[in-house]
Amino acid sequence: MIEKKTLLIAQALITMMMASSMSGIMSFIALGPTVEWLTEWPKAFLIAWPIAFCLTLVVGPLGFKMAGKIVGRLAA
């Protein structure tokens, strides 16, 4: 069992990296390599990160349950 503090820190770091990369990639696709992209990316990241973190609090445990069931079925 992972300590709750470690899990929360990991979720914060993982969601930060995912929100940063996804907001950067998606805004780059929408705006291209422009100055506008460079100014919009940080704004998009600041919106995306807290949303991603909150969602992982719900989706994370669900994902672990689903994975456990899949592995259990495969192991049987």
N, C-alpha and C positions, 0 to 999 in steps of 0.2 A: 504494500500500500504506500502510495506517495504521500508525503507530508503535505498538509493543506497549504502551508506557506510556500513551499516549493512549487506546488501546482499553480497557485495564483501568479507567482513570479514568472513561471514558464508561459502561462497563458498571456500575460502582459507582453512578454518579449515576442512570442510567436505572433500574436495579433498585431503588434507594432510592425514587425517585419512584413507580414502579409498585407496589412493596410498600406504600408509604404510602397511595396512593390506593385500591388494591384492598382492603387490610385495613380501611381506614376505611369504604369503601362496603359491603363485605360484613358487617362487624360492625354497621353502622348498620341495614342491612336486617334483620339477626337481632334486634337489641336495641332499635332505635328511638332517638329522640333523648333518651337518658336519661343519668344520671350513671354508670350501669353501663357504657354504651357508651364514655363518655369515659375510664373507667379501664381498660377492656379493649382499646381500640384500640392504645395504645402497646405493650402486651404482644404483641398479634397482629403488629404491625409488627416488633418485635424478633425474632420467630420467623421471619417471612416474608422479611425482607431477606436474611439469609445463604443461605437456601434458594434464593431467586430468583437471587442472584449466582452460586451454584454451578451452577445449572441453565443460566444463560446461557453459561457456559464450554463447555457441551456443545451446547446447542441453538443458540447463536449461529452457530458455524461451519456447522452443518447447515443452518440457514436461509439463510445466504449461498450455500451450494452449491446448494440447491434453487432459490433465486432466479436464480442464474446459469444453471441448466439451463432454467428457464422462459423467461428472457429470450433465451437462445440459441435455443430452439425458436421463439419468437415472431419473432426476427430472421431466421430462416432462410427 
